Amino acid sequence: METALGDPIPAFTAFWFLVVLQGLNLGLLLVVADAITGLRFMKGLSKTEPLLSAMLIAVPQYFILVHGGQFQSILQEFADEPARSRKRGTMFVTLYVLLSFAVFIVCAILIGRAIYG
């Protein structure tokens, strides 16, 4: 498998990155739902439910990205991308990831303080 940015297994790195990011966004959705409805979805989760949720996110992502070398065809789509477009795309993706983490953490702290004292 071809390497990207020195990563020996870029397909699996991208796969796990997407799983974590989608899990983070799902967690943010639950935290906001907790605050809006007061039902406390996050507090009532068993120890196995987050693992099952991760599997529900991971299985489709595996077949979309990794299975059958789909990652290679995605890389080929962007092989001739101009440097300016690549830089802009990288900036937007980085900003999205950082904001996803930051918003989740800030919301969890603020809502946790409001709900649980």
N, C-alpha and C positions, 0 to 999 in steps of 0.2 A: 504494500500500500504506500502510495506517495505521501511524503511528509509535507506539512504546511507549518511555517513558522517554527521549524525545529521540533515539532510534535511528532513522535513516532507513530501515534495512532490518532490522527485528527478526527476520524469519524466518531470514535468513542468519546473523545474529549468534547466534541460538539454535542453529542447525544446526552452525556451527563450534564453538561452545562444547560441545555434546554430543559431537561427534567427538573433540575434545581430551580431554574428561573420560573418555570411554570408552576412548580410547587410553591414558590415564594408568592407569586401572583394569586394563586388559589388561597393561600394563607391570609393574604391581605384582604381578599374578598370576604373570608370568614370573620376576620377581625372587624371589618366595617359592618358586616351583618350583625355581629355581636352588639356593636354600639347602637345601631339603628333599631334593632328589634328587642334587645335586652335578653335574648334567649340563651346567650353564652354557649355558642356552638363549640368554641375552642376548649372550654373547661370540661365539657362532657365527653371529649374524645377518649376512647380507650387507647391502650398502647399499640394495638394492632391497626387501628384505623389510619394513622398517618402512613404506615408501611403499605397498606392496601391502596391508599390514594396514590402513593408514589408509583406503585405497580400499574395502576390505571393510567397514569401519565406516561410511564416508561414504555409500555408495550406498543402503543401506536407510534410513538416516536422512534422506536427501534425499527419498525417496519417502514416508516417513512424515510428515515435517514440512513440507517446502517445496512439493513438487509438487502442483499443483491447489489451492493456497491453503489447505492443511490448517492452517497456522499460524493463519489467521483464525478457523477454527472452534474451535481450542483457546483462543484469546483470548476468544471469545464465551462459552465454558463458565465462565470465571472473571470475567466482567464484573460480575456481581451479588454477588460474594463479599464478605462483611462485612470491614470494616477489620481487625478482630482476627484473623480467620482468615488474611487476606492477610499480616499482619505475622508471624504464627506460621509460615506456610509459607515466607516469605522467609527467616526466621531458620534454619529447618531446611535449606533448600537452601544457604544461605551456609555453614552449619556443615559440611554434607556436602562441599562443594567444597573448603573450607579443609582439612578433615581428609584428604580424598583426596590433595591436594598434599603435605601434611605427612607423612602415613604413607608415601607413595611415596618421598619424599626421605630420610626417616630410615631406612627399610628398605634402600634402595639404598646408603646410606653404610655402615650397619652390616654388611650382607651383603658389600659390596665389600671392606671391611676384613678380614672373616673369610675370604673366599675368595681374594682376590688379595693379601693381606698388607698 
